[in-house]
Amino acid sequence: MGTAWWHENEELVLVDARKPNFKKTEFGILPIDLILADLTPAILNRIKDS
């Protein structure tokens, strides 16, 4: 897997965010094969506390 990104305002995590998973198209950047997930309250609390 690639890098994970945390979107604090949306409380979501984006996993496998590596360069090959983004394709440049005439319409802009197209994400491919990314994993977007809500976090459980327990994990969310651990992130916020760190």
Secondary structure, DSSP 8 states (H G I E B T S, - for coil): ----EEETTTTEEEE---GGGEEEETTEEEE-S-EEEE--HHHHHHHHH-
